[in-house]
Amino acid sequence: MSGAKEGKAETPLMSQYNQIKTKHPEALLLFRVGDFYETFGEDAIKASKALGIVLTRRANGSASHIELAGFPHHSMDTYLPRLVKAGYRVAICDQLEDPKTTKTLVKRGITEMVSPGVTVMHGILEDQSSNYLASVFFQDHKLGAAFLDISTGEFKMAEDDPIHIQRLIHSLNPSEILYPKSQIQAFEKLGLHFKRISGLDDWNFDTEHSQEILLHQFQVKTLQGFGIIGLSLGIRAAGACLQYLKDSRQGSLPHIVRIEKIEQSEFLYMDAFTQRNLELIHKLHEDSKTLFEVLNQTKTPMGARLLKNWLILPLKELKPILERQELVGFFLENPIWTDNLKDQIEKVGDLERLISRIALLKASPREHWTLFRALEAINQIQILYSEMESPILDNSRFKWISMEALMNLIEKYLHPDAPAILSKGNVIAMGLNSELDELRQIAFGGKDFLIDLQKREQERTGIASLKISFNSVFGYYFEVTHVHVDKIPSDWIRKQTLVNAERYISSELKVYEEKILGAEDKIAVLESSLYREFQEKIIEFISGLQKNAHLVAYLDVLSNFSSLAEKKKYHKPVFLKGHRLFIEQGRHPVIEECLPVGEPYIPNDLFLDPESQQILMITGPNMAGKSAILRQTALMVIMAQIGSYVPAKKVEMGIIDKVFTRVGASDNLSSGQSTFMVEMIETATILNNLSPASLILLDEIGRGTSTYDGISIAWSIAEYLHNGSTMRPKTLFATHYHELNEMEKFFNRIRNFSIAVKDTGDRVIFLRKLIEGGSEHSFGIQVAKMAGIPHQVVSRARELLKAMEEGESPWSPSDSLKISDEAKIGLKAAEPHGIYWKDIYGELKNLNLDHITPMEALMILSSLKKKVED
C-alpha cells in the first residue's frame, strides 16, 4: 500500500482496513468510519481524481503516513455513481454494529460490491438503456455468452460462432464483461473495447457449478423448460454471470426468475458495421439523430428500452411481426380508447426497475407507494380491456396477473405518508401492530404531557417565561432566567448555570423523559423489523409483477407505433412470399424529421427483385441524396420487421434475413487500419455472409484507393453479386464511378438509376428524385462552389477539367498529352523499375476468375498495385 512501510506497527483501524482490502484487491474500497466513507492509499489517489475531492495524509500508527480521501456518508448517492461511471468496481464496507454498543473497534464488513454492470442506482443507470453484465466462455471455435440486467431481471444467453457472439455483444453493449482468466488471449482476439472488463478464476465457469447455481436460482430440477439444454458453453457463461452477481450483492436475487435463449435464426442479422452506419441507436456525429430518437415517443422508460432492443434485434419470423402489426392497426382504429390507454401506461412509470429495487430490498418506503399507484394504473387498463370487446385483447399473451392482494398488503403495512428514508419514522400504518401503536401514544402523548407540565409549572411558580427544552447532554430540563431564581420550587434540582439563565430538572420530568426517549428508540427498532417483514412478503409477487410490467412495455411500444403512423403518415407494410421489395413514395424517417419547417421530403419509389432487377447501380453527384436512398431502404425494412408501420405510401416485401451496409468512410487509424482497409474488411464480411434474402447497401465502394483500382474493385464486386453465386441478394450500389453504368449492357439483372439534378451552368439544383438511367456527370466543381470553395480555386478547377477532358496536360499547355486507351481502362504503364503494363496484363489474363474468392482477388490486386508502386 502506498505510503506504508513494512515492519511498522499499524493502528487497529488500519489493520482492520488492510484485512478487508486484501480480500478484494481489485476493488476500490469505501470504508465507513463514523459519518464518513474513507479511502486509503492507492484507492484514495484514484478516488480524489475521479471525484475531485481533497487528497490528504494521515498517520498510520508508528508506520509512515498514508494517503486519505473521503466524503460524508449521506453523499453516497452523489459520489458512488461517479466512481462506477469511471469504470471502477467499488466495495462498500459498512459498520456492522452500533458504535454506541461497543467499547472496542467497531465490526465492519463488505455489504455490497457495485460495478458498471452490477447496480440498481438511479444515478448510474440510463432510463432508456438496458444495463447488461455480460459473460463469455470459449471452446472449440465456439463461444457461449450470457447477458444479465440486474436492474430489470432480464437474463439472456447464446451459443454460436465468435462472429455472431461478437455482433451480439456490440448490439447489446454491456456495461461490463466477464471472461475466464485462462482465456485472456482468445478474449483479446475478439477486439472488444469496454470500460469494465474482468477476468475471473476458471472455477466460476465450471460446468457442474454453473448448472447447479442456475437450477438453484430458478428453483427447478432441470433447465429443459428454458430451452437451453445442450448449450454447455452458454450455460457456463450464464453460471459465471450469476455467481459474480451473487458475490457482488451479498444477498439473494429473487427477481431473476428465468433465462431466455437468443436464437440467431429468430432475428434479422446486422453486423456491427451496419448497425453503426445506419445509426439505429448510436450517433456517428454529435449533431446527427438516430432512428431510435425519431421512433421513441413511448410513455415509460421500460417501453423505450424494449423499443431499443427491438431495433437491435428485428424479427425475421412472420407470425410475431403480424401479431404486432395487428395490434398497431387495432390502436389506430380506436384512437380515443388508445389515448386513454396511453394515459394509464404513463402512470405505470418504470415498473421494471422499481420491481428490481423492491426485490433487492433497496426500495424506500415511499417507493412502495409508487408501486401502489402503478398497480392502480394497471387496474384502470384492465377496466379499459373490459370495455372493449376484441379478439386481439382476448389473446392469452395480454392476460394480466391480479395484484389486489399486493395492494391490500401495501395499504395494511405502510403509512399513507411514508417518508423516503426509513429512519425518518412514521413508516408503518396505524392499526398493524398494537405494541407500535402504544409506543407511539407514549412518545407523542408524552410530548403533549410535557406541554401540559410546562403550563402547570408556570402557574405553580408564577414564572410565565419558564420553558421546557431538550439537549443530548441533559435531556429534558426547565430553563428559568436569573430574575426568577427566587421562585424555584424546592423539589427542582439544578443541572446547569448559564450567563442569563439556570437549568433544572424534576423527578416527574425525568420519568416522562425516560418513557418518551425509550418509546422513540423502541419505535425505530419495531418499525424497521415490521418494514423488513413487509419487504419479504412482497417477494412472492415478483414474478407476477414482472409479467405485468412486460405487458405494459409491449403495449407502450405498439401504441407508440400507432401514434407515429397517424402523425407521420406511416403505412402498413405487406409481407409477401419470395424476396421481392417494392417501395412506393418511400421517405427517410430521420432526414424527414430534421427538415426545416414547411420543407417537404421528396419521396422515391424503389423496386428490387432477384429475378429481374437485382442490383440498382445508382449514380449522381455528391450531396444529391444517393446515401439517403440507401439508408431509408434499410431503415424501412428494419421498421417493418419490428412491427412498425413505415414512411411510405406502400411497401410490399419478402422477409429480409440479413442487412449489410458499406456506407461512408470510417477510418480506424488508431489500430493501424486505413480507410481502404476498413472498407475492404467490411465488404469482405458482406461477401462471405450472403443469403438469397439479404439486402445489401454499398456506397462508394473503392473510393479509398486510386481511381482505376477503385473502378476495378467496384466492378468486380458488383459482378460477383450478380454472377458469383446463386444467392442473388438484393443490392443498392451507389457510386460516383460512371464507368459502372456500362455493366447494365452485360448483366441482365443490373439496372442503372441516378439522382435527378438540374444543371443551370454555374450551379446545380438537387431534385432528390431517383430516376431510371445513369448519370454521366458528377458536378463536383459545382458542388465545391456550393460548399464555399474560393472563386479562384473553382475557376482553376474548371480550367484543369477542360484540359484533361480534351486530352491535354493542364500543367504544360504547349505539350499535348493524349490519354491512351490502356490508361482509360486502368492499365497505364509503370516504367520506373522496368515493369511494363504488358507484364501486368499477362498476369491478369492468366487469372481464372471463376475459381478465386473475392478476398483472393483483392489480395492479387493489392500485389499488382505494390509492384507498380515499387
KAQUIRA-V324093 format. One record per residue. OMEGA is omega as a letter, one per 20 degrees, with the letter a starting at -180 (999 if undefined). D_LAST is the distance of its C-alpha to the last C-alpha in Angstrom with 1 decimal. Layout:
omega = <OMEGA OMEGA>
d_last = <D_LAST D_LAST>
//
This chain:
omega = <a r a r r r r a r r r a a r r r a r r a a a a a a a r a r a a r a a a r a r a r a r r r r a a r a a a r a r r r r r r a r r a a a a a r a r a a a r a a r a a r a r a r r r a r a r a a a r a r a r a a a r r r a r r r r r a r a r a a a a r a r a a a r a a r r a a r a r a r a r r r r a r a r a a r a a r a a a a r r r a r a a a a r r a r r a a r a r a a r r r a a a a a r a a r r r a a a a a r a r a r a a r a r a a a a r a a r r a a a r r r r r a a r r a r r r a a r r r r a r r r a r r r r r a a a a a a a a r a a r a r r a a a a a r a r r a r a r r a a r a a r a r a a a r a a r r a r a a r a a a r a r r r r r r r r r r a r a r r a a r r a r r r a a r r r r a a a a a r a r r r a r a r a a r r a a a a r r a r r a a r r a r r a a r r r r a r r r r r r r r r r r r r a a a r a r r a r r a a a r a r a a r a r r r r r r a a a r a a a a r a a a r r a a a a r r a a a r r r r r r r r a a r r r r r a r r a r r a a r r a a a r a a a r r a a r a a a a r a r r a r a a a a a a a r a a r r a a a r r a a a r r a r r a r a a r a r a r a a r r a r a r a a a r r a a r r r r a a r a a a a a a r r a r r a r a r r r r r a a r r r a r r a a a a r r a a r r a a r a a a r r r r r r a r a a a r a a a r a r r a r r a a r r a r a a a a a a a r r a r a a r a a r r a r r a a a r r a r r a r a a r r a r a a r r a r r a r r r a r r r r r a r r a a r a a r r a a r a r r r a r r r r r r a a a a r r a a r a r a a r r r a r r a a a r a r a a a r a a r r r r a a a a r a a r r a r a r a r r a r a r r a a a a a a r r r r r r r a r r a r a a a a r r a r a r a r a a r a a a a a a r r r r r a r r a a a r r a r r r r a a a a a r r r a r a a a a a r r r r a a r a a a r r a r a r a a a r r a a a r r r r r a a a r r a a a r r r a r r r r r r r r r r a r a a r 999>
d_last = <56.6 55.6 58.5 60.7 61.5 62.2 65.8 67.4 69.8 68.8 71.0 72.2 70.3 67.0 67.8 68.2 65.0 63.0 64.5 63.4 59.9 59.3 59.8 57.1 54.6 51.8 54.0 54.9 58.7 61.1 64.4 67.6 69.9 72.9 71.8 68.2 65.0 63.5 60.2 59.8 57.1 53.5 54.8 56.5 53.3 51.4 54.4 54.9 51.3 51.3 54.8 55.1 58.2 59.5 58.5 61.5 62.6 65.8 67.6 67.3 70.6 70.3 66.5 64.3 63.6 61.3 59.3 61.2 60.4 62.6 64.0 67.3 67.8 68.7 65.2 63.5 62.6 60.8 58.8 58.1 55.9 53.8 53.2 52.3 50.0 48.2 47.4 50.1 52.5 55.9 58.9 62.2 64.9 68.4 71.9 73.6 77.1 79.1 79.2 82.8 83.8 82.5 83.1 80.2 76.4 75.6 73.9 70.3 67.8 64.7 65.8 62.5 58.7 56.7 53.0 50.8 51.5 55.1 57.2 59.8 60.0 60.1 58.2 55.2 55.0 53.7 56.3 54.0 51.6 52.3 51.7 50.5 50.3 47.8 47.6 45.1 45.4 42.8 43.6 42.0 39.2 41.8 42.8 46.2 46.7 49.7 50.3 53.6 54.9 57.9 58.8 59.6 60.0 57.2 55.7 52.9 51.0 48.4 46.8 43.6 40.0 37.9 36.1 39.5 41.1 38.1 38.6 42.3 41.9 39.7 42.4 45.4 43.8 46.0 47.1 46.8 45.3 46.8 45.2 46.2 45.1 44.2 41.6 39.7 36.3 36.9 38.0 34.9 32.7 34.4 32.9 36.2 36.7 40.4 42.6 44.9 43.7 46.2 46.0 49.4 51.0 50.6 54.4 54.0 52.1 54.6 55.6 59.3 59.3 57.3 59.7 62.7 61.7 61.0 64.3 66.2 64.6 65.4 68.7 68.1 68.4 65.3 62.1 62.5 63.8 60.5 58.5 56.2 57.7 54.9 52.2 52.4 49.1 50.2 53.6 52.3 50.2 53.2 55.5 53.3 53.2 57.0 57.6 55.5 57.4 60.8 59.9 58.9 62.0 64.7 66.6 66.8 64.6 67.2 65.1 62.4 64.2 61.6 58.1 56.1 53.4 50.3 49.7 46.3 48.0 50.3 47.7 45.0 41.6 39.2 36.3 35.6 33.1 35.7 38.5 36.5 35.3 38.8 40.4 43.3 44.6 41.9 40.7 37.1 38.3 41.4 42.9 42.4 45.0 44.9 46.6 48.8 50.1 51.0 52.8 54.4 58.0 59.5 62.7 61.9 59.1 59.3 58.9 55.7 54.3 55.1 53.5 50.3 50.3 50.9 47.9 45.7 47.2 48.4 50.6 49.8 53.3 55.4 58.8 58.2 56.3 59.4 61.7 60.0 60.0 63.7 64.6 62.6 64.6 67.9 67.2 66.5 69.8 71.8 70.5 73.6 73.7 70.0 70.4 73.1 70.9 68.1 70.6 71.6 68.1 67.3 70.3 68.9 66.0 63.6 65.9 63.1 62.3 66.0 66.8 64.3 65.8 69.2 68.2 66.7 69.9 67.9 69.7 72.2 75.8 75.0 72.0 74.3 76.1 72.8 72.6 76.2 75.3 72.2 74.6 77.1 74.3 73.5 77.2 77.1 74.2 76.4 79.2 76.9 76.0 79.7 80.2 77.6 78.2 75.0 73.7 70.3 71.9 73.9 70.7 70.9 67.6 69.4 72.3 73.0 74.2 77.5 77.4 81.0 81.7 78.9 80.1 83.6 82.3 80.6 83.8 85.9 83.9 82.4 84.2 83.4 82.1 80.2 78.0 74.3 75.0 77.3 78.8 80.1 82.8 84.6 82.1 84.6 86.9 90.7 92.7 90.0 91.4 95.0 94.4 91.6 93.9 96.7 94.4 93.2 96.9 97.6 94.5 94.9 98.7 98.9 97.3 99.9 102.5 101.1 101.6 105.2 105.8 104.7 107.2 110.0 109.5 109.3 112.7 114.2 113.2 113.5 110.0 108.3 105.0 104.7 101.4 99.8 96.2 93.7 91.1 89.4 91.5 95.1 94.5 97.1 99.6 102.2 101.5 104.4 104.5 106.8 109.3 110.3 110.4 114.1 113.8 111.7 113.4 114.4 112.4 109.1 107.1 105.2 101.5 100.0 101.1 99.0 99.5 101.2 101.9 102.9 101.5 103.6 103.5 106.2 106.7 106.5 103.2 101.6 102.7 101.0 97.9 97.5 97.9 95.4 92.7 93.2 93.0 89.7 88.1 89.4 88.2 84.6 84.6 86.2 84.0 80.9 82.3 83.2 79.9 78.1 80.5 79.6 75.8 76.3 78.3 75.6 73.1 74.8 73.9 70.1 69.0 71.1 69.9 66.3 67.0 68.6 65.8 63.2 65.3 65.7 61.9 61.5 64.1 62.5 59.1 60.6 63.2 60.3 58.6 61.8 61.9 58.4 59.2 62.3 60.8 57.5 58.6 56.5 57.5 57.8 55.0 56.2 54.6 54.4 53.7 50.3 47.0 47.8 47.2 49.1 49.4 51.7 51.4 49.2 48.5 46.1 48.5 46.8 45.8 49.4 50.8 48.9 49.8 52.1 55.8 56.8 53.4 53.2 50.3 49.2 49.5 47.4 48.0 45.6 45.8 43.7 44.8 42.9 45.0 44.6 42.4 39.9 37.0 37.4 34.4 35.3 33.9 35.0 34.1 33.3 36.5 38.5 39.1 36.6 36.0 39.8 40.5 38.2 39.6 43.2 43.1 41.9 44.5 47.3 46.5 46.6 49.8 51.4 50.7 52.2 55.4 55.1 55.8 52.8 52.2 52.7 55.7 55.0 52.6 52.8 50.3 49.9 49.1 45.4 44.3 40.8 39.2 35.4 33.7 30.1 31.2 29.5 26.7 27.3 24.8 25.4 23.5 26.1 25.1 21.3 20.9 19.5 21.3 19.2 19.5 23.2 23.5 22.1 24.3 27.3 26.6 26.3 29.6 31.2 30.0 31.2 34.6 35.9 39.6 41.7 43.3 40.1 39.4 35.7 34.6 31.1 30.3 27.2 25.0 21.3 21.7 19.6 16.3 15.5 18.4 17.5 16.1 19.3 21.6 20.3 20.8 24.2 25.4 24.6 26.4 29.4 29.6 29.7 32.4 34.3 33.9 32.2 35.4 39.1 39.0 38.7 38.3 39.5 36.5 36.1 32.7 32.3 29.4 28.6 26.6 29.5 27.7 28.9 32.4 31.9 32.1 35.8 36.4 34.9 35.9 39.6 39.5 37.1 38.8 37.6 39.0 38.5 39.9 42.4 42.2 44.4 42.7 45.0 42.6 42.2 42.0 41.4 43.9 42.7 45.3 43.9 45.1 43.2 43.8 43.0 40.4 36.8 35.9 34.1 33.7 32.1 34.3 31.7 33.1 36.6 35.6 34.0 37.3 39.3 37.3 38.4 35.4 36.9 38.4 36.3 33.0 34.3 35.5 32.3 30.5 33.0 32.3 28.5 29.2 31.7 29.5 26.6 29.2 30.6 27.3 27.4 25.0 26.5 25.2 27.0 30.0 30.9 27.7 27.7 24.4 25.3 23.1 22.5 23.6 20.2 18.9 21.9 21.0 17.4 16.0 14.9 13.2 9.5 10.3 8.3 7.4 10.4 9.5 12.4 13.8 16.6 14.7 13.6 17.2 18.6 17.0 18.4 21.7 22.3 22.1 25.6 25.7 29.2 28.3 25.5 25.9 24.4 22.5 21.1 20.0 18.2 16.4 15.4 14.3 12.2 10.5 10.0 8.6 6.0 5.2 5.5 3.8 0.0>
//
